[in-house]
Amino acid sequence: MKIKLRKSVFFLLMTTVLVPIVLYTNTLGTYFTSPSSRNEFLEEASTFTFGGEIMPLNVLPQESATILKEPLGAVYSENSTQSVLNYSDGSIRENSRITRQLSEESLSTSDGNKQAVNRNPIREVTDTVHGARTDGESSKKNELIGGNGSDGAQIDPEKENYSQNSEHIMGNSSKGKEIKHEQHSSRRSTKDGRERGKTTTEKENEPTVLVDARVRHLKDQLIRAKVYLSLSATRNNPQFIRELRLRMKEVLRAIGDATKDSELPRNANEKLKAIEQTLAKGKQIQDDCAAVVKKLRAMLHSTEEQLRAHKKQTLFLTHLTAKTLPKGLHCLPLRLSTDYFMLNSSQRHLPNEEKLVDSKPYHYALFSDNMLAAAVVINSTITHAKDPSNHVFHIVTDRLNYAAMKMWFLSNPPGKATIQVQNVEEFTWLNSSYSPVLKQLGSPSMIDYYFKSRRVESDSNLKFRNPKYLSIMNHLRFYLPEIFPNLDKVLFLDDDIVVQKDLTALWSLDLKGKVIGVVETCRESFHRFERYLNFSNPLISKNFDPRACGWAFGMNIFDLKEWRKQNITNVYHGWQNLNHDRLLWKLGTLPPGLITFWNRTYTLDKSWHVLGLGYNPDVPQKEIERAAVIHYNGNLKPWLEISISKFRNYWAKYLDYNHIYLRECNINP
């Protein structure tokens, strides 16, 4: 009886599952010429039905739901379904066991792909058989659906056998040959995509290995040790305290200056185990968790206070460093001024002075008292200019640095470009009776604000106390038409920028009646008007939008014709008079710039001007590389030792550090 039952099971397996698959795959296998064509075709199979269950063929990769439709077929007979219904309970259990074995084997060889196959023929065949089993209905006529779009032929299950059914499938398959080839290519590309996606996912899911994991662990044990040193229960045990202090000294020596695990000594693990054993003793002595938690909170509060104090000190020292002139930059103007005054009057003139009032060349305005910064701006601009001879640079500096600035460009002429150096003291028209800002800068209250000694903690706006705001050099940008009465357009450049592309296209821009071309700097809630202006004052709140996008000085094209036409200088003076008590905005040039040029700005593409290299180490590399101008706005200027090291070379490469003046003043990159 058992032998007959096994033979029945084997025959049923062969007739209901394996025979249709073999016939179907053998039929379409003829269309693939490679030696592995049979294996490749078997990828179409997704599920099979056996023992009353639908199980996935996980050994075979699944198709995505977006693959082209393929010929569908339903191959079964009434006899086969009827025989299934007559199974005994024992045969069903045996079939289930075989099914589970097949499934487990397939799961071990595949990666568990479980995506549904879209209209797979073999799946429809087995699904139909499964439906016949569960419904218990004997169908006398069955419709075979063709994949070529034609009407399916009817089959009499009492007269047709599996051989006839396979011939019908071969007919339909030959009609859909081209679709099969396309599906195979699509299936291959989908499979490759899944493998690439899986590799990427595995890489993303890999745990991040910390290079300082042991260093952190050792420091954590030191914190625990400090807690036990201060607890009353452990303090009463002198032997434990001596041992714990000894372990702490050993761990401190092991850590030393190490920041990575690779820098730790070989005996670091031994020291770690030793202090952990000692701490375990302390835990037995002091088992009051509440006391430990209380002590940890006190330590946390103390650490936060220390951090707050260090931040204030760092802020003060950073501003102090930014305002302090490095020794080399103090030496350089003295050396240059000495050589300048040794020249004859005829040797003190820069060439091409006739171009200074010609509006045809490209004119630049640069206001600076830093020779090296001005040199980098001009050298980088000339390097990327298509025709350097057609570029004119107007430098305005103070009386103290005038001789040095002029001597630098006399000894280092920037190729064929034209240079003009002017002394701001010679602008006789610029005085306190004409300029409200000059009157304010010279007031006793303003001087007291900057120079009277006071505690750093008492001023929350330390950055506004930089004495650079006392210099008229910082406000010359609002007097461009008066400084250059013969020019129609001028490009204003700060001295802390580097030019990386040709800028001549800016002169051909149509500003559409606007006065200034700017790059906006607002991102989400940052750098909007409310950040710079006091909107609690009705003069500000009635005239401006707090959510308006801010912009930056540093690289701006000015239409001086429109400036004169709209009388922008008077607008600037009017708002400066209203802000005599600094209630509308703090000091600086950007807030009055935002007000003066309100609704008079033309927005440039952001690639023209990338900011943040003087304070933000996370400026994206791609933005820097594609920028026409990069701006070191902030306190970390590239000529200072506190500059961001990875951004310094963009600036330093435009200086010749082998120059005699730089070597004599010990100025190095």
LUMFI-780649 format. One record per residue (C-alpha): residue number from 1; residue in three letters; x, y, z. Coordinates in steps of 0.2 Angstrom, whole numbers, plus 5000, padded with zeros to 4 digits. Layout:
- NUM;ALA;X;Y;Z
...
// end
This chain:
- 1;MET;5000;5000;5000
- 2;LYS;5014;5012;5005
- 3;ILE;5023;5008;4988
- 4;LYS;5007;5012;4978
- 5;LEU;5004;5028;4988
- 6;ARG;5022;5034;4985
- 7;LYS;5020;5030;4966
- 8;SER;5004;5040;4966
- 9;VAL;5012;5055;4974
- 10;PHE;5027;5054;4962
- 11;PHE;5015;5052;4947
- 12;LEU;5005;5067;4953
- 13;LEU;5020;5078;4955
- 14;MET;5027;5074;4938
- 15;THR;5010;5077;4929
- 16;THR;5004;5092;4939
- 17;VAL;5020;5102;4941
- 18;LEU;5035;5096;4932
- 19;VAL;5028;5091;4916
- 20;PRO;5020;5108;4912
- 21;ILE;5036;5117;4917
- 22;VAL;5047;5106;4906
- 23;LEU;5036;5107;4891
- 24;TYR;5034;5126;4893
- 25;THR;5052;5129;4896
- 26;ASN;5058;5117;4882
- 27;THR;5046;5126;4870
- 28;LEU;5053;5143;4873
- 29;GLY;5070;5137;4877
- 30;THR;5073;5135;4858
- 31;TYR;5073;5154;4856
- 32;PHE;5089;5156;4867
- 33;THR;5105;5151;4859
- 34;SER;5117;5152;4873
- 35;PRO;5122;5136;4883
- 36;SER;5114;5143;4898
- 37;SER;5098;5148;4889
- 38;ARG;5088;5135;4899
- 39;ASN;5093;5142;4916
- 40;GLU;5090;5160;4910
- 41;PHE;5072;5155;4904
- 42;LEU;5068;5147;4921
- 43;GLU;5069;5164;4928
- 44;GLU;5051;5167;4922
- 45;ALA;5044;5155;4935
- 46;SER;5038;5163;4951
- 47;THR;5027;5151;4960
- 48;PHE;5021;5133;4959
- 49;THR;5006;5124;4967
- 50;PHE;5008;5108;4976
- 51;GLY;4998;5099;4990
- 52;GLY;4985;5112;4990
- 53;GLU;4997;5126;4994
- 54;ILE;5004;5140;4983
- 55;MET;5023;5141;4986
- 56;PRO;5035;5153;4979
- 57;LEU;5049;5147;4968
- 58;ASN;5062;5157;4977
- 59;VAL;5076;5149;4968
- 60;LEU;5071;5158;4953
- 61;PRO;5073;5178;4953
- 62;GLN;5056;5187;4952
- 63;GLU;5050;5199;4939
- 64;SER;5045;5216;4942
- 65;ALA;5027;5222;4939
- 66;THR;5032;5234;4926
- 67;ILE;5038;5221;4913
- 68;LEU;5029;5219;4897
- 69;LYS;5014;5208;4896
- 70;GLU;5018;5190;4890
- 71;PRO;5007;5176;4883
- 72;LEU;4996;5168;4896
- 73;GLY;4991;5150;4896
- 74;ALA;4980;5139;4906
- 75;VAL;4985;5121;4904
- 76;TYR;4975;5108;4914
- 77;SER;4962;5094;4913
- 78;GLU;4947;5089;4922
- 79;ASN;4955;5072;4926
- 80;SER;4970;5080;4934
- 81;THR;4959;5091;4945
- 82;GLN;4948;5077;4950
- 83;SER;4962;5066;4955
- 84;VAL;4968;5080;4966
- 85;LEU;4952;5080;4975
- 86;ASN;4953;5061;4978
- 87;TYR;4969;5062;4988
- 88;SER;4970;5054;5004
- 89;ASP;4976;5063;5020
- 90;GLY;4992;5054;5020
- 91;SER;4996;5059;5003
- 92;ILE;4992;5077;5007
- 93;ARG;5004;5077;5022
- 94;GLU;5018;5069;5011
- 95;ASN;5015;5082;4998
- 96;SER;5016;5096;5011
- 97;ARG;5033;5089;5017
- 98;ILE;5040;5088;5000
- 99;THR;5034;5106;4997
- 100;ARG;5043;5113;5012
- 101;GLN;5059;5104;5008
- 102;LEU;5058;5112;4990
- 103;SER;5055;5129;4998
- 104;GLU;5069;5128;5011
- 105;GLU;5081;5123;4997
- 106;SER;5076;5137;4986
- 107;LEU;5077;5150;5000
- 108;SER;5095;5144;5003
- 109;THR;5100;5147;4985
- 110;SER;5091;5163;4982
- 111;ASP;5092;5180;4991
- 112;GLY;5074;5179;4996
- 113;ASN;5067;5189;4981
- 114;LYS;5048;5190;4984
- 115;GLN;5042;5202;4971
- 116;ALA;5026;5197;4962
- 117;VAL;5028;5191;4944
- 118;ASN;5016;5200;4932
- 119;ARG;5005;5188;4922
- 120;ASN;5017;5173;4923
- 121;PRO;5010;5159;4912
- 122;ILE;5016;5145;4924
- 123;ARG;5009;5154;4939
- 124;GLU;4992;5156;4930
- 125;VAL;4993;5137;4926
- 126;THR;4995;5132;4944
- 127;ASP;4983;5145;4951
- 128;THR;4970;5138;4940
- 129;VAL;4973;5120;4946
- 130;HIS;4973;5127;4964
- 131;GLY;4956;5135;4960
- 132;ALA;4949;5119;4954
- 133;ARG;4955;5110;4970
- 134;THR;4947;5122;4981
- 135;ASP;4931;5125;4972
- 136;GLY;4929;5106;4968
- 137;GLU;4921;5110;4951
- 138;SER;4924;5100;4936
- 139;SER;4925;5112;4921
- 140;LYS;4921;5104;4904
- 141;LYS;4927;5119;4893
- 142;ASN;4942;5130;4897
- 143;GLU;4947;5145;4888
- 144;LEU;4966;5147;4884
- 145;ILE;4971;5166;4883
- 146;GLY;4983;5170;4870
- 147;GLY;4997;5182;4873
- 148;ASN;4996;5189;4855
- 149;GLY;4980;5198;4857
- 150;SER;4969;5185;4847
- 151;ASP;4954;5176;4854
- 152;GLY;4959;5160;4863
- 153;ALA;4954;5143;4857
- 154;GLN;4942;5131;4867
- 155;ILE;4949;5115;4873
- 156;ASP;4939;5099;4878
- 157;PRO;4948;5093;4894
- 158;GLU;4940;5075;4891
- 159;LYS;4949;5073;4874
- 160;GLU;4964;5084;4876
- 161;ASN;4980;5078;4885
- 162;TYR;4996;5087;4891
- 163;SER;5004;5084;4874
- 164;GLN;4990;5093;4865
- 165;ASN;4990;5107;4877
- 166;SER;5009;5110;4875
- 167;GLU;5007;5111;4856
- 168;HIS;4994;5125;4859
- 169;ILE;5006;5134;4870
- 170;MET;5020;5132;4857
- 171;GLY;5009;5140;4845
- 172;ASN;5005;5155;4856
- 173;SER;5023;5157;4861
- 174;SER;5029;5157;4843
- 175;LYS;5017;5172;4839
- 176;GLY;5024;5181;4854
- 177;LYS;5042;5178;4851
- 178;GLU;5047;5197;4849
- 179;ILE;5039;5201;4866
- 180;LYS;5048;5187;4875
- 181;HIS;5065;5194;4869
- 182;GLU;5060;5211;4875
- 183;GLN;5055;5204;4892
- 184;HIS;5071;5194;4894
- 185;SER;5081;5210;4891
- 186;SER;5070;5220;4903
- 187;ARG;5071;5206;4916
- 188;ARG;5090;5206;4915
- 189;SER;5091;5225;4917
- 190;THR;5079;5224;4932
- 191;LYS;5089;5210;4940
- 192;ASP;5105;5220;4938
- 193;GLY;5097;5235;4945
- 194;ARG;5091;5225;4960
- 195;GLU;5108;5218;4963
- 196;ARG;5116;5236;4963
- 197;GLY;5102;5242;4974
- 198;LYS;5105;5228;4986
- 199;THR;5124;5231;4986
- 200;THR;5121;5250;4990
- 201;THR;5108;5245;5004
- 202;GLU;5121;5233;5012
- 203;LYS;5134;5247;5012
- 204;GLU;5122;5259;5020
- 205;ASN;5117;5247;5033
- 206;GLU;5135;5243;5038
- 207;PRO;5138;5249;5056
- 208;THR;5150;5264;5057
- 209;VAL;5166;5260;5065
- 210;LEU;5172;5273;5077
- 211;VAL;5191;5276;5077
- 212;ASP;5191;5282;5095
- 213;ALA;5179;5269;5103
- 214;ARG;5192;5264;5116
- 215;VAL;5197;5282;5119
- 216;ARG;5180;5286;5123
- 217;HIS;5177;5271;5134
- 218;LEU;5193;5275;5144
- 219;LYS;5186;5293;5147
- 220;ASP;5169;5286;5152
- 221;GLN;5178;5276;5165
- 222;LEU;5187;5291;5172
- 223;ILE;5170;5300;5174
- 224;ARG;5164;5285;5184
- 225;ALA;5179;5286;5194
- 226;LYS;5177;5304;5198
- 227;VAL;5159;5300;5204
- 228;TYR;5165;5287;5216
- 229;LEU;5179;5298;5223
- 230;SER;5165;5311;5229
- 231;LEU;5153;5299;5236
- 232;SER;5152;5298;5255
- 233;ALA;5152;5279;5256
- 234;THR;5167;5277;5246
- 235;ARG;5177;5291;5254
- 236;ASN;5176;5282;5270
- 237;ASN;5186;5268;5262
- 238;PRO;5204;5274;5261
- 239;GLN;5211;5258;5253
- 240;PHE;5198;5259;5239
- 241;ILE;5201;5278;5236
- 242;ARG;5220;5275;5235
- 243;GLU;5217;5261;5223
- 244;LEU;5205;5271;5212
- 245;ARG;5217;5286;5211
- 246;LEU;5231;5274;5206
- 247;ARG;5220;5267;5192
- 248;MET;5215;5284;5186
- 249;LYS;5233;5290;5185
- 250;GLU;5237;5275;5175
- 251;VAL;5222;5278;5163
- 252;LEU;5227;5296;5161
- 253;ARG;5244;5291;5156
- 254;ALA;5238;5278;5144
- 255;ILE;5226;5291;5135
- 256;GLY;5239;5305;5135
- 257;ASP;5236;5315;5119
- 258;ALA;5228;5301;5110
- 259;THR;5212;5305;5099
- 260;LYS;5211;5288;5090
- 261;ASP;5212;5270;5096
- 262;SER;5228;5268;5085
- 263;GLU;5237;5281;5096
- 264;LEU;5234;5271;5112
- 265;PRO;5249;5261;5120
- 266;ARG;5248;5242;5119
- 267;ASN;5244;5241;5138
- 268;ALA;5228;5252;5136
- 269;ASN;5217;5237;5137
- 270;GLU;5225;5231;5153
- 271;LYS;5223;5248;5161
- 272;LEU;5205;5248;5156
- 273;LYS;5202;5231;5164
- 274;ALA;5210;5236;5180
- 275;ILE;5200;5252;5182
- 276;GLU;5184;5242;5178
- 277;GLN;5188;5229;5192
- 278;THR;5191;5244;5204
- 279;LEU;5175;5252;5199
- 280;ALA;5166;5235;5202
- 281;LYS;5172;5236;5220
- 282;GLY;5166;5254;5221
- 283;LYS;5149;5248;5215
- 284;GLN;5148;5235;5229
- 285;ILE;5153;5248;5242
- 286;GLN;5141;5261;5236
- 287;ASP;5125;5254;5229
- 288;ASP;5114;5269;5231
- 289;CYS;5109;5274;5213
- 290;ALA;5100;5290;5219
- 291;ALA;5117;5297;5226
- 292;VAL;5126;5292;5210
- 293;VAL;5113;5301;5199
- 294;LYS;5113;5316;5210
- 295;LYS;5132;5318;5208
- 296;LEU;5131;5315;5189
- 297;ARG;5118;5329;5187
- 298;ALA;5129;5341;5197
- 299;MET;5144;5336;5186
- 300;LEU;5134;5339;5171
- 301;HIS;5129;5356;5177
- 302;SER;5146;5361;5181
- 303;THR;5153;5355;5164
- 304;GLU;5139;5366;5155
- 305;GLU;5144;5381;5165
- 306;GLN;5162;5379;5160
- 307;LEU;5158;5376;5142
- 308;ARG;5148;5392;5142
- 309;ALA;5162;5402;5149
- 310;HIS;5174;5394;5137
- 311;LYS;5163;5399;5122
- 312;LYS;5162;5417;5128
- 313;GLN;5181;5417;5130
- 314;THR;5183;5410;5113
- 315;LEU;5172;5423;5105
- 316;PHE;5181;5437;5113
- 317;LEU;5198;5430;5108
- 318;THR;5192;5427;5090
- 319;HIS;5186;5445;5088
- 320;LEU;5202;5451;5096
- 321;THR;5213;5441;5084
- 322;ALA;5202;5447;5069
- 323;LYS;5205;5465;5074
- 324;THR;5224;5463;5078
- 325;LEU;5236;5465;5064
- 326;PRO;5248;5451;5062
- 327;LYS;5266;5455;5064
- 328;GLY;5270;5451;5045
- 329;LEU;5256;5463;5039
- 330;HIS;5263;5477;5051
- 331;CYS;5280;5475;5044
- 332;LEU;5275;5475;5026
- 333;PRO;5268;5493;5024
- 334;LEU;5282;5500;5034
- 335;ARG;5295;5492;5022
- 336;LEU;5285;5497;5007
- 337;SER;5282;5515;5013
- 338;THR;5301;5517;5016
- 339;ASP;5305;5512;4998
- 340;TYR;5291;5523;4991
- 341;PHE;5298;5539;4999
- 342;MET;5315;5535;4992
- 343;LEU;5308;5536;4974
- 344;ASN;5309;5552;4964
- 345;SER;5292;5560;4960
- 346;SER;5293;5555;4942
- 347;GLN;5294;5537;4948
- 348;ARG;5279;5537;4958
- 349;HIS;5266;5537;4944
- 350;LEU;5257;5521;4939
- 351;PRO;5255;5518;4920
- 352;ASN;5240;5520;4909
- 353;GLU;5232;5534;4918
- 354;GLU;5222;5540;4903
- 355;LYS;5211;5524;4905
- 356;LEU;5205;5530;4922
- 357;VAL;5191;5541;4916
- 358;ASP;5187;5531;4900
- 359;SER;5170;5522;4902
- 360;LYS;5174;5509;4889
- 361;PRO;5185;5497;4899
- 362;TYR;5179;5487;4914
- 363;HIS;5181;5497;4930
- 364;TYR;5182;5489;4947
- 365;ALA;5181;5498;4964
- 366;LEU;5191;5491;4979
- 367;PHE;5192;5500;4996
- 368;SER;5206;5492;5007
- 369;ASP;5220;5495;5018
- 370;ASN;5227;5478;5016
- 371;MET;5241;5476;5003
- 372;LEU;5241;5457;5002
- 373;ALA;5222;5456;5001
- 374;ALA;5221;5469;4987
- 375;ALA;5235;5460;4978
- 376;VAL;5225;5444;4978
- 377;VAL;5209;5452;4972
- 378;ILE;5218;5460;4957
- 379;ASN;5229;5445;4953
- 380;SER;5215;5433;4953
- 381;THR;5204;5444;4942
- 382;ILE;5218;5447;4930
- 383;THR;5222;5428;4929
- 384;HIS;5204;5424;4923
- 385;ALA;5201;5439;4912
- 386;LYS;5201;5436;4893
- 387;ASP;5209;5453;4890
- 388;PRO;5218;5460;4905
- 389;SER;5223;5476;4896
- 390;ASN;5204;5481;4896
- 391;HIS;5202;5481;4915
- 392;VAL;5205;5496;4927
- 393;PHE;5206;5494;4946
- 394;HIS;5202;5509;4957
- 395;ILE;5209;5506;4974
- 396;VAL;5205;5518;4988
- 397;THR;5215;5517;5005
- 398;ASP;5218;5528;5020
- 399;ARG;5233;5540;5022
- 400;LEU;5243;5528;5033
- 401;ASN;5243;5514;5019
- 402;TYR;5243;5525;5004
- 403;ALA;5262;5525;5000
- 404;ALA;5263;5506;5004
- 405;MET;5249;5502;4993
- 406;LYS;5256;5512;4979
- 407;MET;5273;5505;4981
- 408;TRP;5267;5487;4980
- 409;PHE;5259;5489;4963
- 410;LEU;5274;5499;4957
- 411;SER;5285;5485;4961
- 412;ASN;5272;5472;4956
- 413;PRO;5263;5478;4941
- 414;PRO;5248;5466;4937
- 415;GLY;5252;5463;4919
- 416;LYS;5243;5475;4906
- 417;ALA;5229;5480;4918
- 418;THR;5228;5498;4924
- 419;ILE;5229;5502;4943
- 420;GLN;5224;5518;4952
- 421;VAL;5227;5521;4970
- 422;GLN;5218;5535;4979
- 423;ASN;5219;5542;4997
- 424;VAL;5202;5544;5005
- 425;GLU;5209;5559;5014
- 426;GLU;5210;5568;4998
- 427;PHE;5191;5567;4996
- 428;THR;5188;5585;5002
- 429;TRP;5169;5584;4998
- 430;LEU;5167;5569;5010
- 431;ASN;5165;5577;5027
- 432;SER;5154;5577;5042
- 433;SER;5143;5591;5036
- 434;TYR;5139;5581;5020
- 435;SER;5139;5563;5027
- 436;PRO;5128;5559;5042
- 437;VAL;5138;5543;5045
- 438;LEU;5154;5553;5047
- 439;LYS;5146;5564;5060
- 440;GLN;5140;5549;5069
- 441;LEU;5157;5540;5069
- 442;GLY;5165;5555;5076
- 443;SER;5153;5557;5091
- 444;PRO;5159;5554;5109
- 445;SER;5145;5541;5112
- 446;MET;5151;5531;5097
- 447;ILE;5169;5531;5102
- 448;ASP;5165;5527;5120
- 449;TYR;5155;5512;5113
- 450;TYR;5170;5505;5104
- 451;PHE;5184;5509;5116
- 452;LYS;5178;5511;5134
- 453;SER;5183;5496;5144
- 454;ARG;5169;5484;5149
- 455;ARG;5166;5466;5152
- 456;VAL;5163;5455;5137
- 457;GLU;5148;5447;5145
- 458;SER;5138;5463;5146
- 459;ASP;5138;5465;5127
- 460;SER;5128;5452;5118
- 461;ASN;5132;5460;5101
- 462;LEU;5151;5459;5102
- 463;LYS;5153;5458;5083
- 464;PHE;5146;5475;5081
- 465;ARG;5160;5483;5092
- 466;ASN;5173;5480;5079
- 467;PRO;5182;5496;5076
- 468;LYS;5182;5494;5057
- 469;TYR;5164;5501;5058
- 470;LEU;5172;5517;5064
- 471;SER;5182;5519;5047
- 472;ILE;5174;5528;5033
- 473;MET;5183;5516;5021
- 474;ASN;5168;5504;5026
- 475;HIS;5155;5516;5020
- 476;LEU;5163;5522;5004
- 477;ARG;5152;5510;4994
- 478;PHE;5137;5522;4996
- 479;TYR;5147;5536;4987
- 480;LEU;5152;5528;4971
- 481;PRO;5144;5541;4960
- 482;GLU;5154;5555;4969
- 483;ILE;5170;5545;4968
- 484;PHE;5168;5540;4950
- 485;PRO;5159;5554;4942
- 486;ASN;5164;5549;4924
- 487;LEU;5159;5531;4925
- 488;ASP;5142;5523;4920
- 489;LYS;5145;5505;4928
- 490;VAL;5157;5499;4941
- 491;LEU;5160;5482;4949
- 492;PHE;5162;5483;4968
- 493;LEU;5174;5470;4976
- 494;ASP;5178;5467;4994
- 495;ASP;5196;5464;4998
- 496;ASP;5192;5447;5006
- 497;ILE;5186;5439;4990
- 498;VAL;5195;5428;4976
- 499;VAL;5190;5429;4958
- 500;GLN;5189;5412;4949
- 501;LYS;5181;5416;4933
- 502;ASP;5180;5430;4920
- 503;LEU;5168;5443;4926
- 504;THR;5166;5454;4911
- 505;ALA;5148;5447;4907
- 506;LEU;5142;5457;4922
- 507;TRP;5144;5473;4912
- 508;SER;5133;5467;4898
- 509;LEU;5119;5463;4910
- 510;ASP;5102;5472;4909
- 511;LEU;5098;5477;4926
- 512;LYS;5080;5482;4921
- 513;GLY;5080;5499;4929
- 514;LYS;5088;5492;4945
- 515;VAL;5103;5500;4953
- 516;ILE;5113;5485;4960
- 517;GLY;5115;5467;4955
- 518;VAL;5116;5455;4971
- 519;VAL;5116;5437;4975
- 520;GLU;5103;5433;4988
- 521;THR;5108;5424;5004
- 522;CYS;5092;5419;5012
- 523;ARG;5090;5400;5015
- 524;GLU;5074;5396;5025
- 525;SER;5074;5408;5040
- 526;PHE;5092;5414;5039
- 527;HIS;5098;5431;5032
- 528;ARG;5081;5439;5030
- 529;PHE;5077;5457;5034
- 530;GLU;5071;5453;5052
- 531;ARG;5089;5447;5056
- 532;TYR;5096;5464;5053
- 533;LEU;5083;5477;5056
- 534;ASN;5073;5482;5072
- 535;PHE;5055;5478;5066
- 536;SER;5048;5483;5083
- 537;ASN;5051;5501;5077
- 538;PRO;5036;5507;5067
- 539;LEU;5048;5516;5054
- 540;ILE;5055;5499;5050
- 541;SER;5039;5488;5051
- 542;LYS;5029;5500;5040
- 543;ASN;5041;5501;5026
- 544;PHE;5049;5484;5025
- 545;ASP;5044;5465;5025
- 546;PRO;5053;5455;5039
- 547;ARG;5053;5440;5028
- 548;ALA;5061;5449;5013
- 549;CYS;5077;5440;5007
- 550;GLY;5093;5447;5012
- 551;TRP;5108;5449;5001
- 552;ALA;5127;5452;5002
- 553;PHE;5140;5465;4998
- 554;GLY;5156;5458;4992
- 555;MET;5154;5457;4973
- 556;ASN;5141;5469;4966
- 557;ILE;5138;5477;4949
- 558;PHE;5132;5495;4950
- 559;ASP;5123;5505;4937
- 560;LEU;5128;5523;4942
- 561;LYS;5117;5531;4929
- 562;GLU;5102;5524;4938
- 563;TRP;5110;5528;4955
- 564;ARG;5111;5546;4950
- 565;LYS;5093;5546;4942
- 566;GLN;5085;5539;4958
- 567;ASN;5096;5549;4969
- 568;ILE;5101;5535;4980
- 569;THR;5114;5544;4990
- 570;ASN;5100;5555;4997
- 571;VAL;5090;5540;5002
- 572;TYR;5105;5533;5011
- 573;HIS;5108;5550;5020
- 574;GLY;5089;5551;5025
- 575;TRP;5090;5534;5034
- 576;GLN;5106;5537;5042
- 577;ASN;5099;5553;5050
- 578;LEU;5084;5543;5057
- 579;ASN;5096;5530;5064
- 580;HIS;5107;5542;5074
- 581;ASP;5103;5533;5090
- 582;ARG;5105;5516;5083
- 583;LEU;5087;5511;5086
- 584;LEU;5083;5505;5068
- 585;TRP;5099;5494;5066
- 586;LYS;5116;5491;5073
- 587;LEU;5131;5497;5065
- 588;GLY;5138;5490;5049
- 589;THR;5135;5493;5031
- 590;LEU;5123;5478;5026
- 591;PRO;5108;5485;5036
- 592;PRO;5108;5502;5028
- 593;GLY;5112;5494;5011
- 594;LEU;5096;5483;5013
- 595;ILE;5086;5499;5017
- 596;THR;5094;5510;5004
- 597;PHE;5092;5498;4989
- 598;TRP;5075;5491;4994
- 599;ASN;5066;5486;4978
- 600;ARG;5081;5492;4968
- 601;THR;5091;5475;4967
- 602;TYR;5093;5464;4953
- 603;THR;5095;5446;4958
- 604;LEU;5111;5437;4951
- 605;ASP;5113;5418;4950
- 606;LYS;5121;5411;4966
- 607;SER;5136;5404;4956
- 608;TRP;5142;5422;4954
- 609;HIS;5146;5424;4973
- 610;VAL;5148;5410;4986
- 611;LEU;5150;5416;5004
- 612;GLY;5155;5409;5020
- 613;LEU;5173;5404;5018
- 614;GLY;5177;5415;5033
- 615;TYR;5166;5406;5046
- 616;ASN;5158;5391;5039
- 617;PRO;5169;5375;5036
- 618;ASP;5155;5366;5028
- 619;VAL;5153;5376;5012
- 620;PRO;5151;5363;4999
- 621;GLN;5166;5359;4988
- 622;LYS;5155;5359;4972
- 623;GLU;5148;5377;4976
- 624;ILE;5166;5383;4978
- 625;GLU;5172;5376;4962
- 626;ARG;5158;5382;4951
- 627;ALA;5158;5400;4959
- 628;ALA;5164;5415;4950
- 629;VAL;5169;5424;4966
- 630;ILE;5172;5416;4983
- 631;HIS;5170;5427;4999
- 632;TYR;5179;5425;5015
- 633;ASN;5166;5435;5025
- 634;GLY;5168;5432;5043
- 635;ASN;5182;5433;5056
- 636;LEU;5193;5419;5049
- 637;LYS;5201;5429;5035
- 638;PRO;5213;5419;5024
- 639;TRP;5228;5430;5029
- 640;LEU;5226;5426;5048
- 641;GLU;5232;5410;5057
- 642;ILE;5215;5407;5063
- 643;SER;5208;5405;5045
- 644;ILE;5200;5389;5039
- 645;SER;5215;5379;5033
- 646;LYS;5206;5369;5019
- 647;PHE;5200;5385;5011
- 648;ARG;5216;5395;5013
- 649;ASN;5225;5389;4997
- 650;TYR;5211;5396;4986
- 651;TRP;5218;5413;4992
- 652;ALA;5236;5409;4995
- 653;LYS;5240;5403;4977
- 654;TYR;5238;5421;4970
- 655;LEU;5253;5427;4980
- 656;ASP;5272;5424;4977
- 657;TYR;5279;5420;4994
- 658;ASN;5296;5421;4987
- 659;HIS;5295;5439;4984
- 660;ILE;5308;5449;4993
- 661;TYR;5296;5460;5003
- 662;LEU;5286;5444;5009
- 663;ARG;5302;5435;5014
- 664;GLU;5309;5450;5023
- 665;CYS;5293;5452;5033
- 666;ASN;5292;5433;5036
- 667;ILE;5275;5431;5028
- 668;ASN;5273;5412;5024
- 669;PRO;5258;5403;5016
// end
